[in-house]
Amino acid sequence: MVTKKTKGATSEPPQKGDGSPKAEREPTTRAAAAAPSGANGSNGSNGLPVHEPTDLSAKHKAQARAALSTLLEFAQRNLRNCNADLISRAFYLCVDAHKNTIRASGEPYWTHPYAVALIVAKEIPLDDVSVAAALLHDVVEDTHYTIEDIRAEFGPVIAEIVDGATKITDVFKSHEVTQAASYRKLLLSMVNDVRVMLVKFADRLHNMRTLEYLSPQKQQRMAKETLDIFAPFAHRFGLGNVKWEMEDLAFKYLNAEAYNQLKYSLNAKRQEREAYIQRCVQPISQRLTEEGWKFEIIGRPKHLYSIYNKMLIQGKTLDEIHDLFAVRVILETDHPNDCFTVYGIISEIYTPVPERFKNYISVPKKNGYQSIHTTVIGPDGRQLEVQIRTRKMHEVAEKGVAAHFIYKETSVNPLIQEDRQLEEWVNWIRDVFETTSGEDAPGQVLESFRLNLFQDEIYLFTPKGELRILPKGATPIDFAFDIHSKVGWHCIGAKVNGRIVPLDTELKSGDQVEILTSKNQTPSAAWEKFAVTHKARSGVRKWLNEDHRQRIQAGREAFERRAKKEKLHVNDDELERVAHLLRFENRGEFFAEIGYERITPEAAVSMIRDRMKASATQQQSKEDPAGRDGQTIYNRFVNDARTTTTGIIVDGTLQGMKYTYAACCNPIPGDQVIGVVTTGKGVTIHRVTCSNVLAMLRNPKMSNRIIDVRFASADGFEFLSAIKVTGEDRPGILNDLTHAILSYQNTNIRSVNIESQDSLFEGVLTVIVKNIDHLHRLMERLRKIRNVQNVQRFEQETE
């Protein structure tokens, strides 16, 4: 049993050694490390106080030196490799960081991380990195030092372990434990390095050993966390002694009355039990010695919480529990089959109870535990429980994962399929040590000894502390839909750990997420690209599909109203055919464009009318595709364009003078124009670039007939213009053309006329623009569309 430490730590050696070379290692660097020469007050290369602080009292210095000496003694005894300088620097940084803080017990606060490091060195020894990390595990959380300071002085590995331990502490400070199994998964999802968990086990064990100094409320909370999460977790890691002690200490504070009564009853018969066990052990010890076995036999105390659970489950009193008498036989052998031989010897001495035999050597427990369990009828007819195991099996049973760094496991055994991920990880540990050899094997493996369990899940919290489990890579959108579909549909933003973040932010385990909503917010198609969960993606698609359906319905109603107003009669079949000709998948998609306001109802009706007229004159178009039909379209456009203006302004005023448009150059609004006084015809309007006008300007006799004119506008200097577009046909080309125009300054499309022949298309888009620059910008946007080959202003073609 591990005794409870008060001040400092005990420095007595273990009760018995196992004769391994580790115990014979000479602590050559211990004295120097404990009191570095000339180092008082000096700092490390990064400015951190990694030597004995100078501002401590003499008593405090003596206490710190003695503590470090004890820690180094156990580290050098139990660890395969021990960097005393590393541990010493970590110890003195710990002392300096916590020197002004006192624990609830009245001791200097640094005694807690020191005690945690001592547990790591004595009870679950792994490596010197774990000891150093244990000394520093509270530095970042409770002092002004940052994780970057730790990384700069001690490197990324120790910094990562300290950071992991700090994050786990933060989770338990911020949230109440309500789902123990999920919290155990949460811890594993946050941990990359197995040493983080070993440090946390040691941290929690020391906190439980000193729990009497806290308030009853904190005692209850920590005891419940320990019983629900840390003790079962320690069991899965194979840390038998840590698990039993955690359970007994939690039992003590959660049910003090039952604990004290059971402890009193056991203590009352303690001498009787010890005497009886001695009677049982004597003949077994004598027989094994005679046959030349090297062994150790110890009485195995039953733990209080285990006895209490057995009494509850079996409905028995303490006197009816028969396996309170138990011994453990530990063989100094490397051959597992020797355990069966010793079982045969014990069965010759005492009569076994057949139904109480369990073979955990051939079929180990899921945490790697191996042993033979049997019950025999001892003296006076009492039942005696016996466990038989090798020294290696004992180390693995007591120290779990840590023992793999001391002993190389030599067999891969089938594991019970209850938690496949954890079992596969245990198998991986065994495989690692089977494929490495030599004294340096653990050192080669340690840096890659990662704990990648449940890394495909993240564990998140609502502002009220409710736990939510989502896949790795999840975003606030996934979190919102996990709460409720309506929350997802109206999600406008998110706060992660109190900070507003974009909706595509990748969440991490332990994050607290608050979803911000607005009744006016609706899902975007982009959400589906960064949503991870099926619920979020299907929720976004469901809303978009419903919205699309409503847009189609709204577009249909708007089209029908406009068509009725313009006396356009078209049935659904004809509209379906015309929609295909306009490169829409169906008439529903045509209506959707109107519903999304990408095409105005007026433009839609014009498009349908033009296409229907074009179809009616299709034969003529085939005979003269560039002539008669093209001329018709142009003439209609010219008439529309000229009627959108209020006429021509002559010499700066609107005059009642008669005017006509020259057929040679066909001027339209938007063109720079000039007037020529013509006998009997009033003023003829030409483009300034017209070749006939240029010829007149060169003739002095005609120059007096030239007057200044310009187009007037009735609607804020906007005018009707047309753009001719040609290119290679493809699905969606019409949508891209109209979107390029509509998305620029909300340009209104008056009509669209597109024809396709073979793989090519030719189209005319009639638009309302503010000026020539506006028109040129639209043409530039159209030229950037894929498959568009030529864009130009629509003009009459000349032969």
Sequence and secondary structure as in RCSB ss.txt:
>XXXX:A:sequence
MVTKKTKGATSEPPQKGDGSPKAEREPTTRAAAAAPSGANGSNGSNGLPVHEPTDLSAKHKAQARAALSTLLEFA
QRNLRNCNADLISRAFYLCVDAHKNTIRASGEPYWTHPYAVALIVAKEIPLDDVSVAAALLHDVVEDTHYTIEDI
RAEFGPVIAEIVDGATKITDVFKSHEVTQAASYRKLLLSMVNDVRVMLVKFADRLHNMRTLEYLSPQKQQRMAKE
TLDIFAPFAHRFGLGNVKWEMEDLAFKYLNAEAYNQLKYSLNAKRQEREAYIQRCVQPISQRLTEEGWKFEIIGR
PKHLYSIYNKMLIQGKTLDEIHDLFAVRVILETDHPNDCFTVYGIISEIYTPVPERFKNYISVPKKNGYQSIHTT
VIGPDGRQLEVQIRTRKMHEVAEKGVAAHFIYKETSVNPLIQEDRQLEEWVNWIRDVFETTSGEDAPGQVLESFR
LNLFQDEIYLFTPKGELRILPKGATPIDFAFDIHSKVGWHCIGAKVNGRIVPLDTELKSGDQVEILTSKNQTPSA
AWEKFAVTHKARSGVRKWLNEDHRQRIQAGREAFERRAKKEKLHVNDDELERVAHLLRFENRGEFFAEIGYERIT
PEAAVSMIRDRMKASATQQQSKEDPAGRDGQTIYNRFVNDARTTTTGIIVDGTLQGMKYTYAACCNPIPGDQVIG
VVTTGKGVTIHRVTCSNVLAMLRNPKMSNRIIDVRFASADGFEFLSAIKVTGEDRPGILNDLTHAILSYQNTNIR
SVNIESQDSLFEGVLTVIVKNIDHLHRLMERLRKIRNVQNVQRFEQETE
>XXXX:A:secstr
      SS      S     GGGG   TTHHHHHS TT TT   TTS   S  TTS HHHHHHHHHHHHHHHHHH
HHH SS  HHHHHHHHHHHHHHHTT B TTSSBTTHHHHHHHHHHHHTS   HHHHHHHHHTTHHHHSS  HHHH
HHHH HHHHHHHHHHHHHHHHHHHS    HHHHHHHHHHH SBHHHHHHHHHHHHHHHHTGGGS HHHHHHHHHH
IIIIIHHHHHHTT HHHHHHHHHHHHHHHSHHHHHHHHHHHHHTHHHHHHHHHHHHHHHHHHHHHTT  EEEEE 
   HHHHHHHHHHHT  GGG  TT EEEEEE  S TTHHHHHHHHHHHHSEE GGG EETTTS  TT    EEEE
EE GGG EEEEEEEEHHHHHHHHHGGGGGGTS         TTSHHHHHHHHHHHHHHHS  STTHHHHHHTT B
  SSTTEEEEE TT  EEEEETT  HHHHHHHH HHHHHTEEEEEETTEEE TT    TT BEEEEE TT    T
THHHH  SHHHHHHHHHHHHHHHHHHHHHHHHHHHHHHHHTT    HHHHHHHHHHTT SSHHHHHHHHHTTSS 
HHHHHHHHHHHHHHHHTHHHHHHSTTTHHHHHHHHHHHHHHHHTS  EEETTB     EEE TTT   TTS EEE
EEETTTEEEEEETT HHHHHHHH TTTGGGEE EEE  SSTT EEEEEEEEEE  TTHHHHHHHHHHTTTT EEE
EEEEEEETTEEEEEEEEEESSHHHHHHHHHHHHTSTTEEEEEE      
